Amino acid sequence: KVRNMWGIIPFILVWLPWAHANTLSPGNGTADWATANSLVVVTYNLYWWCVSDEYGNCPQFAQGKGFAQLYSRLRQNGPFDLIGFQECDNPGQIIAGTSLASTFGYYAPPAGNDAPMAWNQQKFKVLEGPGVQWVAKDKYGDRHVNWVRLQVIGSSDTIFFANTHGPLDQCGGQPGSKVAANYISAVNQHKKPKDAVILTGDFNCGSNQDTIKDLSQVLKLDATDSSYNGADHIFSSSGVSVLWKGASEGSPSDHQLLKAVLSLGDPSPSICHVAPPHNGGCCTSCRYNHYCPSNKGCYATGQSGCSGGYCPAPAKEVEMVV
C-alpha cells in the first residue's frame, strides 16, 4: 500500500530553542537551518475517533469540522520530510487534505494498525518495504512497528524510518523492558548496517519509564513533548545530530505535534565573518545556536566544539558549554 506522488519543493523552518509558540511556523530564519543532509521529522497522534466524530460523541467536530481543523494545523506546522502518524485510519485522506498529495508517498497499514507513515518523495526513494512487525498487545489489540528503508536522492545516505503507537500500561518493570526489547528487535531485524535509524511514535510511555529508558540505551532520545506526561517521542541512531526540536499546540487532537530537524552526520560549524563585541563575540546570525570565539564557529547543541554563548544572545546572559 505505497502511494507515489510528486510536486512541491520543500523548505525548512527554524524555531529558537528558548522561544515558544502555538505553531512552528515557517519563515523564522528558515535558511539558517537548511543543510544538504538535514530533514524535518514529525510525530503526531491525530485523535481520529473524536476528530472524525466516529461515535457521535464529539459533535464539535461533526460534519468534517474536525478534519478541517486538523488539515489547517498540519499546514501551519509544515514543511515535513518524514511523518509518523498515530490514531490515523486513513493517511491518504490526511495527505490529500493537507495539500501534500503531489509530493508525499505513504504507507497505509492493515486495519487495526493505526500508525501509518509518510515521506517526502522529492527527497527520498524507497529501497525496501514498507513492512510491519508486531511488538505488543493491550486491551485494544495488537501493537506494531511500521517501517520503510529510504535513500536520500542524490546521496548514498540511507534511512530506516519506523513509526509506532505503543501499548497502554506496559511501561514499567519487566513488561516495559520487554516492549523496549521488541522495538529494538524490530529495528535490528530490518535495518541495514549503514542505515541511519529514525523512530517516531506515541509510545504511551514517558521518558522516566522503563520502556523509554531501555530504548534510550540503544537509540538517542532526540525530542519529547508534554502530551500525557510525555508520551510522544522521536529517536535516532548515533551519528544523527539534532539541529532543532519543538512541540506545538496540536488541537483538534489531544496530543501536541512534535517536530525535530535532524542532520545525517555531524554538521560542520558555520563561520561567522563579522562578530559584534557582545555575548562573547556571538554573531548576529548563525546557522547553529552556540558561538566559539576561538575559531569563529557556530555549533549545534551537543556538537563537539568549545565554550561559547547563545547566538543570537538571549535576553538574559546564560553561560553555556558545548
C-alpha positions in Angstrom: 0.0 0.0 0.0 2.6 2.5 -1.1 1.3 5.6 -2.9 3.6 7.5 -5.2 3.2 11.2 -5.9 5.3 14.2 -6.8 5.4 18.0 -6.8 6.3 20.9 -4.5 9.8 21.9 -3.3 10.1 21.8 0.5 11.7 24.3 2.8 12.8 24.1 6.4 11.9 26.3 9.3 13.7 27.4 12.5 12.5 27.9 16.0 14.9 29.4 18.6 15.4 27.0 21.5 14.2 29.5 24.0 11.1 30.6 22.1 7.6 29.2 22.4 4.6 29.4 20.1 1.4 27.7 19.3 2.6 26.8 15.8 6.0 26.0 14.5 5.6 28.4 11.6 8.0 28.8 8.7 9.9 32.0 7.9 11.8 32.5 11.1 15.3 32.2 9.8 14.5 29.0 7.9 17.5 29.1 5.6 19.9 29.2 8.6 18.9 25.6 9.5 18.8 24.2 6.0 21.7 21.9 5.0 22.1 19.4 2.3 21.6 16.5 4.7 19.0 17.9 7.1 15.5 16.5 7.4 12.3 17.5 9.2 10.7 14.7 11.3 7.3 14.9 12.8 5.2 12.6 15.1 1.5 13.4 15.6 -1.4 11.5 17.1 -4.5 12.6 15.2 -7.2 11.6 17.8 -9.1 10.1 14.9 -12.1 8.7 16.7 -13.0 12.1 18.1 -11.8 14.4 15.3 -14.0 12.3 12.9 -16.9 12.2 15.4 -16.9 8.5 14.6 -19.1 7.6 17.6 -21.2 10.7 17.6 -19.8 11.9 21.0 -17.6 14.7 19.6 -20.3 16.9 18.0 -17.9 19.9 17.9 -16.0 18.1 15.1 -19.0 16.7 13.2 -19.7 17.2 9.5 -16.0 17.5 8.7 -15.2 20.3 11.1 -12.6 18.3 13.0 -10.8 17.3 9.8 -10.8 20.9 8.5 -9.1 22.0 11.7 -6.6 19.1 11.5 -5.6 19.9 8.0 -5.1 23.5 9.0 -3.0 22.5 11.9 -0.7 20.4 9.8 -0.4 23.1 7.1 0.5 25.7 9.7 3.3 23.5 11.0 4.9 22.4 7.7 7.1 21.6 6.0 7.9 18.0 6.6 10.1 15.3 5.3 9.2 12.3 7.5 5.8 12.0 9.3 4.8 9.3 11.8 1.0 9.4 12.4 -0.9 7.6 15.2 -4.6 7.1 15.6 -4.9 7.6 11.8 -7.3 5.4 10.0 -6.8 7.0 6.5 -3.4 8.5 5.8 -4.4 9.2 2.1 -7.2 11.4 3.3 -4.8 13.4 5.6 -2.1 13.7 2.9 -4.6 15.0 0.4 -6.4 17.3 2.8 -3.0 18.8 3.9 -2.0 19.5 0.2 0.9 17.0 0.3 -0.5 14.6 -2.3 1.8 15.9 -5.0 5.0 15.3 -3.0 4.4 12.6 -0.5 4.3 8.8 -0.5 2.8 7.0 2.4 2.1 3.5 3.9 -1.4 2.6 4.9 -1.0 -0.5 7.1 -3.7 -3.1 7.5 -6.9 -2.4 9.5 -6.2 -2.3 13.3 -2.8 -0.9 12.8 -3.3 2.8 13.3 0.3 4.1 12.9 0.8 4.9 9.2 3.8 6.8 7.9 4.6 9.3 5.1 7.8 10.6 3.4 8.7 13.3 1.0 9.3 11.7 -2.4 11.2 14.7 -3.7 13.8 13.9 -1.0 13.7 10.1 -0.7 13.2 7.0 -2.8 12.0 3.7 -1.3 14.7 0.9 -1.1 12.8 -1.7 0.9 9.4 -2.2 2.5 7.2 -0.8 3.8 6.8 -3.5 6.4 5.2 -4.3 9.8 6.4 -6.1 12.9 4.3 -6.9 16.0 5.6 -5.6 19.3 2.9 -5.9 21.9 -0.8 -6.4 22.7 -3.1 -4.5 25.0 -6.8 -4.2 25.6 -7.3 -2.5 22.2 -5.5 -5.3 20.3 -2.1 -5.8 18.7 0.5 -3.0 18.5 3.1 -2.8 15.8 6.1 -1.0 14.4 5.8 0.0 10.8 9.0 0.7 8.8 10.4 1.6 5.5 14.0 1.9 4.2 14.7 5.1 2.2 17.6 6.6 0.3 18.2 10.3 0.2 18.0 11.2 -3.5 21.4 12.3 -4.9 23.2 10.8 -2.0 24.4 7.4 -0.7 22.7 8.2 2.7 20.1 5.6 3.7 17.4 5.8 6.4 15.5 3.2 8.3 12.3 5.1 9.2 10.0 3.4 11.7 6.8 4.5 13.5 4.6 3.1 16.3 1.6 3.5 18.5 2.7 1.7 21.7 0.7 -0.4 24.1 -1.1 1.0 27.2 0.0 0.1 30.7 3.2 -1.6 29.7 5.9 1.0 30.6 7.4 -0.2 33.9 9.4 -3.2 35.1 9.6 -6.4 33.1 6.6 -5.5 30.8 8.2 -2.2 29.9 11.6 -3.8 29.2 10.0 -6.4 27.1 8.3 -3.9 24.9 11.5 -1.9 24.6 13.3 -5.1 23.5 10.6 -5.7 20.9 11.1 -2.3 19.5 14.8 -2.8 19.3 14.4 -6.2 17.7 12.1 -4.8 15.1 14.6 -2.2 14.1 17.6 -4.6 14.1 15.8 -7.3 12.1 15.1 -4.9 9.2 17.7 -2.1 9.1 20.9 -2.4 7.1 24.3 -1.7 8.7 24.8 1.8 7.2 21.2 2.9 7.8 20.5 6.0 10.0 17.6 5.0 12.2 14.7 7.4 12.9 11.9 6.1 15.1 8.8 8.1 15.9 5.7 7.4 17.8 3.1 7.8 20.6 4.8 5.2 22.8 2.2 5.7 25.6 5.2 5.9 28.0 7.0 8.8 29.5 10.8 9.5 29.4 11.2 8.4 33.0 9.6 5.0 32.5 11.4 1.8 31.8 10.3 1.3 28.1 11.8 4.7 27.1 14.8 4.4 29.4 15.7 1.0 27.9 15.1 2.2 24.4 17.3 5.2 25.1 20.2 2.9 25.8 20.2 1.9 22.2 18.8 4.9 20.3 19.1 8.6 21.2 16.0 10.3 22.5 16.0 13.4 20.4 12.7 15.0 21.3 9.7 14.5 23.6 6.5 16.5 24.1 4.4 17.0 27.2 1.3 15.2 26.0 0.1 12.7 28.6 3.3 13.1 30.6 5.4 13.0 27.5 4.1 10.0 25.5 5.3 11.2 22.1 9.0 10.8 21.2 11.5 11.0 18.3 14.5 8.7 18.5 17.6 8.4 16.2 20.8 6.4 15.9 24.2 7.6 16.7 25.7 9.9 14.1 22.4 11.8 13.6 22.5 15.3 15.0 19.6 17.4 16.4 19.6 20.9 14.8 16.3 21.9 16.4 13.3 20.4 18.2 10.0 21.7 19.5 6.4 20.8 20.3 3.4 22.9 19.3 -0.3 23.0 20.1 -1.9 20.0 18.4 -5.7 20.7 18.6 -8.1 19.4 17.5 -6.0 16.4 18.6 -5.5 15.8 22.3 -1.7 15.5 21.6 0.9 18.1 20.7 2.6 18.0 17.3 6.3 17.1 17.9 8.9 18.0 15.4 12.7 17.8 15.1 15.2 19.0 12.5 17.9 16.3 12.2 21.1 16.2 10.3 22.6 13.0 8.9 26.1 13.1 10.3 27.9 15.7 12.4 27.3 19.1 10.9 30.3 21.4 10.2 30.2 24.7 12.1 29.1 27.7 10.1 31.7 30.5 10.0 30.8 34.0 11.4 32.7 36.6 9.4 31.6 39.6 11.5 31.2 39.3 15.2 29.9 42.1 17.4 31.6 42.6 20.8 28.6 41.4 22.9 27.9 37.9 24.3 31.5 36.7 23.7 31.6 37.9 20.1 28.5 36.0 19.2 27.4 36.6 15.6 24.1 38.2 14.9 23.1 35.4 12.5 24.5 31.9 13.0 23.3 28.6 11.5 23.6 27.0 14.9 23.0 28.4 18.4 26.4 28.4 20.1 29.4 30.5 19.2 33.0 29.6 19.7 35.2 32.8 19.8 38.5 31.0 19.2 37.6 29.7 15.7 34.5 31.9 14.9 32.5 28.7 14.5 28.8 28.3 15.3 27.9 24.9 16.7 24.7 23.0 17.2 23.6 21.9 20.7 25.5 18.7 21.6 28.0 19.1 18.7 31.7 18.9 19.6 33.1 22.5 19.8 34.1 24.8 22.6 32.7 27.1 25.3 30.6 29.9 23.9 27.4 31.9 24.1 24.0 31.6 22.6 23.5 33.0 19.1 21.7 35.4 18.9 22.1 36.4 22.6 19.1 35.7 24.8 17.6 38.5 26.9 19.4 37.3 30.0 23.0 36.2 29.6 23.4 32.4 30.1 26.8 30.7 30.3 26.8 27.7 28.0 29.5 25.0 27.4 29.1 23.0 24.2 
